[in-house]
Amino acid sequence: MGFLHYEFELSPDDVVEVTLDKQANVRLMSDGNYAMYRKGKNYRYTGGLAKTSRVHLSAPHAGHWHVVIDLGGCRGTVGASACVLSGA
């Protein structure tokens, strides 16, 4: 399973901005859910299929968060970047 992974410490006012070069799945998840994602088990997340670039995701609460970008099993690669817009 190929994917891009970013980690952030987020406060309730932070927004993660993800820029993509093509359509991809963009998911924001907690540590526990990221572990389940890696194991191929059921997990919960915020986000989903992004058809356009500049995706904005907000964490439901402060803490350590993971952004995962993948093509949902499709072949190919995706280019992406992610940053935190503090207090957005």
Stockholm file with secondary structure:
# STOCKHOLM 1.0

chainA/1-88         MGFLHYEFELSPDDVVEVTLDKQANVRLMSDGNYAMYRKGKNYRYTGGLAKTSRVHLSAPHAGHWHVVIDLGGCRGTVGASACVLSGA
#=GR chainA/1-88 SS CCCEEEEEEECTTCEEEEEESSCEEEEEEEHHHHHHHHHTCCCCCEEEEESSSCEEECCSSSEEEEEEEECTTCSSCCCEEEEEETTC
#=GC SS_cons        CCCEEEEEEECTTCEEEEEESSCEEEEEEEHHHHHHHHHTCCCCCEEEEESSSCEEECCSSSEEEEEEEECTTCSSCCCEEEEEETTC
//
